[in-house]
Each structure stands twice: as C-alpha cells, then as structure tokens.
Amino acid sequence: MEMDTNGATTSSAAGGGSTSTSDSSSAAKKNSKKPKYSRFTQQELPACKPILTPGLVVEIVDRYDEGCVPSNYSNDKLAYIQSSRTNKSCTRTLSVPKLMKGPVFIYYQLDNFYQNHRRYVKSRSDKQLRSKAYESETKNCDPEGISPDGPIVPCGLIAWSLFNDTYGFSVKSKMLEVNKKNIAWDSDKENKFGSDVYPKNFQIGGLIGGATLNSSIPLSEQEDLIVWMRTAALPTFRKLYGRIEEDLQANEQITVVIQNNYNTYSFGGKKKLVLSTTSWIGGKNDFLGVAYITVGGLCLFLAVSFILLYVIKPRPLGDPSYLSWNRSPAGNPT
C-alpha cells in the first residue's frame, strides 16, 4: 500500500489488474451470442423417433421353361413340347432366402403372352359361361365354338389355351399341400360363371390347346379356369396357382416337381414359377413405382421446357388497341 499526498491509500498494481480482468470477462459474457445451456436448446429432451419400414415381401422366382427341356431337345424345343412320347416331368430345387410366413402364394408367370390381343380377348361367350340356357351361344368363339358333337362349353380361344403346367412341392421328403380353394375372385364365381354350366365337348378336337376340365364339376367351381379367363392387360403377367398354408424356414431346400406341358416355345414365351409372401398392401409390384417416376419425370421436363421457352422467347404482351371495344367502327376512323 502507498500513501498519497492527501493521506489516502491506493491499491497495488496487482489489485488493479484483478479488477480489470473481472470487468473484461463480464463484458465478454454480455457480448457473447452463445445461448444459455438447457436440454431444450441442445435438443437433448427425450423423444420418440419412429422409423417407418414397409412390410417385407419375400419372393422366389425360378424360370424353368429352358431348364426343363432335355439336352437332346435343346435345339428343337418345339418338337419336345409337341411330342406325346417325351417325358414332361422336371425336378427343380429352390432355396428359401428368408423366413416365409404362411400363406405362401404360388404364381405362374408368363412372358411375351399377349392375352390382350383383340381377337383373343373377344373369343369367348359370357352368356354361355353364365347360364346353361345359352349353351349354343358361340358366335364369338371361332375357331373353338362348335365341335362335331355340338357346341363347345366353355368355347373360345381363351378357355382353349388354359394353362396346364402343374407343380408339386416337398421339403425334406415331406409333401407340402397346395390349397387351390378361393384363388379366384368371388364376384367372378358368383356372377360370371354359372353353377348349372358344365364342360362339354371341351378339348376333344385334333389340336389340344391346354388343360382339360372335369365335366362333372360346374364352371363356377373350376377356379383355375376362372383365374385364367380374367385376361391380363400386359404381355408379362402372373396368375395365382394356389397357396402353401405353412411357414417356410430360411435356407430350406424346396423340391419342386413340374409337369412342363404348356407350349410357350412356339412364340418365344417364358415360364416362371413364383413363390411369394404378401404385406398388408399386397405382393411385390414395381409397376406403380415406375409409373410414378415416369410421370413425375415427364412433368418436370415439361415444366423446365416451358420456363426456358418463356425466358428465351417470351410471349409479347397483347396490344390493347386490337380489343373489339377499342377499335373504331368501320368507316369511322378516329
């Protein structure tokens, strides 16, 4: 401490430095933009963060039309499929990639088969399918309308070309039952196929198109036929064959015995066997996704095109003098 001339005491340099440091730190805090710490500002409050994931659809696809042709017929597949002497039985092994909870849906898929062809689609008689009273209504069914023994029921090319490959499934030598009940739409069974209509003169000609039908079962109960008669809009399509009502475990080996009867070789078609589970929104289908992306991309392209057109070559504003109420009457110029 030092005494000044008036007898007052003053603090030392050390004491003055401490006071100066304290004042500068408080000033720095006042000028700082750092927010006051809290769990709210630092986003540390507990929160629920649900992650939405779609239901998993497990699918097995096996193309078998080429693999089921014997090697000695590899260069003449048509002769193999048309011959009644060749063995059409074929064994395939499928591996289950993940757990497939039942029911597991069985589909057959055909590629390059145009069920939407105009002449093919029209070759049927809806009246004949609904009621026995219209058994002779076959005018739209040529060339599969009339047989030497009378009208063909069901008539037409759609029914005549009914898919006739069959599948049998087993796991570890245990047969898996295939449920073929309720594979068709109820509306089709109740309204489009009559319970009093039975197959008649079907597949008895010289040229057999596909599967035969049990003549003692009415059309309303022939569900394979009903599924097939609902024609597809695109050349690649799937149709429901049946269901396996039990779970298939991951890494299981499924043995499939196929009767390879259906002729797709004459028109370059493909046949595939599909096993699939479903989610609450149905099975796996990329069509809507592709369609939305395509339409969205087209809309974006048009929007950018119109913007560029407006910027590069803007449309001039209209001249109001050409408006009808601004034009002078004929012969009275202003």
N, C-alpha and C positions, 0 to 999 in steps of 0.2 A: 504494500500500500504506500501511496505517496501523499504528502500534504501539499495542497496548493496554497497560493498566497493568501486566500481568504480563510484557510483553515479547514476547507472541506477535503474529504478524501476521495480519491478516484480509484477505480478498479484497475488491475493489471492488464497487460496485453492479452494474457491467456483468457481471462474472464471475458474480455470484449470479443474474442474470437468465437467463444462458445455461443454467445448470444447471437452473433451474426449467422452462424451455421444453423441455429434453430429457426431463425426467421426465414432463411432461404429455403429450408426444407418444407416449412409450412406453406410458403408461397408456391413451391413446386406442386404440392398436393392440390392446392386450389386450382392451378392451371392444368392439371392432368385430365385427360379425357377417358382414362380407364374407368369403367363403371365399377360401382361397388360390388364386391363379390356376393353372389347369392346363388342358390341352386337353380333358381328360375332363370337368371340371366345366363348362366353357364349350361343350361339345358340338361341339368342332372336330375330333374324330377323323374320319378318312376312313370313309365308309360307302357301301353300295350301296342305292340307293333306287329299286327298280323301279316303274314306273308301268304298271299293267295296263290295256290298252286292247283292246276287243273287235275282232275282225276286221271290216274294213269291208265292208259289203254295198252294192253299187251297184245301183240299181233304176230302171228307166224304166217308167212306166205311162201308157198312152195309151187314152183312151176314144174309140172310133171309131163306135159304133152310130148316133150322131146326125150326125157329120161326114161319114159315107159315104152319106147319103141326098141325092139331088139336090134342088136348091132347089124344083123344081116339084112334088115329092112331100113337102115339109116338113110339110104339113098332113094328109097321108094316108100315113103310113109303112107301114101295113099293106098298102095297095094296091101299094106299091113292092116290098115283100119277097115278096108272093104272086104277083106277075106274072112270067111266064116271058119277057116281052119287055123288061124293064128291064135295064140294064147293072149288074151287081152288083160290077164291078171298082172299086176305090178305091185311091188312092195317098196315103200319109201319109209325113211326114218326121219322124224322131226325132233329137234331138241327144244325143250321149253326154256326160254331165256330167263324168265322171272315167274314168280307165283301167278298163276292164272286162276282167279276165284270163279267158281261156277255161278251161273251157267256160262259155259264157253260156247260161243256161236260158231257154227260151221257154215262157210260160204263156198260156193264155187264161183270163180271169176273167169269171164270170157273176154278176150281182147280181139278187136277187129271183127266183131259180130254186129252187124247193123240191124238190130231189131226195129229201128225207127224208119226203115225203108218203107216208102209209101205203099207199095204193092203187098209187102209183108204184113204191115200193120192192118190193112183192110181185109186181109184174108182170114176172116172169122165171121161167125154168126152169133151175135149177142142174144138174139131171140132164142136160138136153138139151145144155147147154154143155160138160159133161164127156165125154160119150160118144155116139157115133153110134147106139148101141143104144136110146137114149131120145129119138130124133128126134121121136117123136109125143107126147112128154110136154109138153103145152101147156095143161094145165087152169088154171094160174095166170096165163096170159099174155093173157087177153082184155083189150081187143078186138083185139090183134095176135097171135093164136095160130094161126089157120087161114086160109089163102087158098084161092081156087077150085082151085088146083093142088096143094093139100096143106098140110102143116104148114110154118110159117114158122120158119126157123133163121137167126139166133137170134130167138126170139119174145119178145114183151113190149114194154111201153112204154119201158123204159129203152133197149134197143137201138134201137127205132124212132126215138127222139129224139136219136140220136147227133149230136154237134156236127159241123158241116160247113163252117165257115169255114176258109179256107186263107190262108197267109202266105208271101210271097216277099221276100227281103232282098237289098239290094245297097248297096255303098259305092263311090262314085266310079265308077259303071258296072260294078263288079266284083260278080258274084253271090256271095253268101255261102251256102255249102252248109248245109242244115239236116239234122242227124243225128237220125233218128227211131227208131233202134235202142235197145233197152234202156231205154225210157221207162216201161215197166210193171214191176210187181213180179215177181220171178222166181217167187215162191210162187203168184201168180195164173196165170202162164203154164204152170207145171208141174202144178198141182193143180186149177185151176178151169176151164180151157179145154182141150178135147181136141185132140190133133193129128190125129184122124180125123174131126173135125166141120167141115163146110164150109158156108158160107152157102147158103141155099136159099129161094127164093120171098121174098126179102127186099126190101122197098121196091118192090113191084110193084103195090100197090093204087092206088086213086084218090087217096088222101091220103098224100103223102110227108112223113115226119116230119123226117128229117135226112139224114145221109150214107148213101151206098150202100157195099157191101162187095164186094171181089173174090171171086167164087165159086170161084176156083182156089186160094185161099190158106186154109189151115186157121185156125180161130179162135185157136189158140194162138200164131199169128204176126201176128194183127191187133191190134197194140198200141194203136192209137187207140181201138179198141172196148174193150179190156181196161181202159185207163185210165178211160174213160167209165163203164164198168159198176161201178167201185168208187164207189158213191154217196156224196155229201157229206152231212155232218150239219147244215150250216148253209146258209141261203139265198144267202150270198155265198161263193163258193169259186173256187179256181184248180185247173187241171189242166194237167199237163205236155204240151206240144205237141212239143217237140224241143230240140235243143241246137245252138248255134253253137260249133264247136270251136276258134276262133281268137280272139285278143285284139281288142278294140275300143278304139281310141285316144280319148283325151279330145278333145272338140269335133268329132269326126267326125259327119257327117250320114248317117244311115241312111235309105235309101228303102225303104219297105215297100209292097208291092202286095198288097192284101187282096181276097179274094173274099168279099163280105159276103152270105152265103147264109142264115145261121141266123136264124130268126124269134124275136126276143125282144120285138118291138113289140106283139104281141097281148096280152101280160101285163105290160107296163111294165118289162121287164127291161133290163139294161145289159150291154154287152160291152166288155171292155178287153183290150188286148194288153200283156203284161208281159215285159220283159227283165230278168233279174236274175242277179247272181253269188251265190255262197254262201260261207259261212265253215265252219270245222270243226264248228260246231253247227247248220248248215243255213242256210236263207234267212231273209229278214226276216219276222218274225211278231210282231205286238203282242198276240196273244191271251193268252199266259201272263202277260205283264206286267200287263195289265188285270185278268186273273182274280186274280192275287196281291194287287194293290192293293185290289180289291173285297172279297175275303175278309178281308184284314187290316183294312180299314176297318170291316167288319161286326163282326169280333171286338172291335175297340176300342170301338165303340159299345155292344155288349152288356156289355163289362166296366165301362164308365163307368155304364151304366144300373143294373147290379147294385150298384155301390158307392153310388150315390145312393139307391137303394132301401133299402139297409142302413142308411145314415146317417139318412135322413128317417123311415123307418118300420121300425125294427129288429125283427127277429123275437124275441118274448119267449122266455126260457129255459123249457124244459119243467118242469112241476110233477111232481117225483118221486113224489108221493102217488098219481098215476094209474098208476104202473107196476104190472103184474099181481102182482108179489111183495110190493108194499106195500099192496095192497088187502085188506081183511078178507073172509073167505068170506061168502057170502050167509047172512043170518040170524044172524051172529055179529059184530055191530059191536063195535069196541074202544072 
